[in-house]
Amino acid sequence: MSKRAIHLYPWDGGTESDQDPPEHVYCGTDGVMTDDQLTNYWQYVTCKRCLTIREKELAARAADDRDKKVKLFDEAQAITITLGHRNISTAIKALIRERDELRHERDNLREDRDGLLETGAHLL
Ligand SMILES: [Zn+2]
């Protein structure tokens, strides 16, 4: 007798309101299966249908992630273009430099103010 395929049988014990195990294995194959043909862990799965479905799901998820990344990039670029930069990393570097310059300027102004307050303290 050949070794029978091991299917993914995802069940985490259920919730309080739903403790029933799933009716089907991951790939939907019907039939009576022994406990050693069911696993909760991908590393033990040998069923080709289960593995193919998993592969497609992972590929779809990766494509989805790429689409989201592209959308975020486009959004970010739309912002930086209005700031005069087509290149996002150039824009970020320019903004960081500008922020640092403004901080420096702010600190100088504070020092000037404190100096003036001290000098003119006797006038208050
Ligand atoms: Zn399967």
Residues whose N, C-alpha, C, O or C-beta is under 5 A from the ligand:
A	BS01	ZN	H7 L8 C27 T29 C47 R49 C50
